[in-house]
């Protein structure tokens, strides 16, 4: 598989994962948090695989390379946290903290990749990554609110998931056109 194929494949796997995670965060699944958590785990797992594909592309851009790997680690951590929450109906604060950590890593990684794209003059790619970073950051903030028992956290997290999906899909479209 060529580097271009890895980049496009990874971008679309990531995009699919963000869509699944955004759907799972929708209030329609509120009646069954276990199903929502498991779907989010699948979505974040796909995001981890997709960003790992993108991180495996040979590049001299260390900022983008590092950002993609940080994003991969964050998505994997979030996936694990969501899966563990889906197994047990009782809320375990440790798994929510792991979710916050993973979402924060996703936000940092996507923001680093956005900055790297901006420095290279790839403004459209920078926009996609910036939206992903903002969305993941909002998801982390929403999870912190949920940890504190604030129901507004779910709304903040859902908005973040939607922004992350928009950014990821925008990025995939731009990469595919190139």
Buried (B, 14 or more C-beta within 10 A) or exposed (E): EEEEEBBBBBBBBBBBBBBBBBBBBEEEBEEEBEEBBBBBBBBBBBBBBBBBBBBBBEBEBEBBBBBBBBBBBBBBBBBBBBBBBBEEEEEEEEBBBBBBBBBBBBBBBBBBBBBBBBEEEBEBBBBBBBBBBBBBBBBBBBBBBBBEEEEEBBBBBBBBBBBBBBBBBBBBBBBEEE
